[in-house]
Amino acid sequence: MRRFLLGLTAGAVAGGVTYAVHPAPPWWFLVALVVAAAVWFRELWVDLLIT
């Protein structure tokens, strides 16, 4: 649950910053999703990159 909330918060912040810089709807939403997914699946991606 902690990682979910951290990813949700990080995604929202990244999306907000992207929207403030460039308010094109697809870009801020995509950035928010990528950041949230990066936080949620961090351990899986690290394991895949190491092995």
Buried (B, 14 or more C-beta within 10 A) or exposed (E): EEEEEBBBEBBEEBBEBBBEEEEEEEBBBEBBEEBBEBBBEEEEEEEEEEE
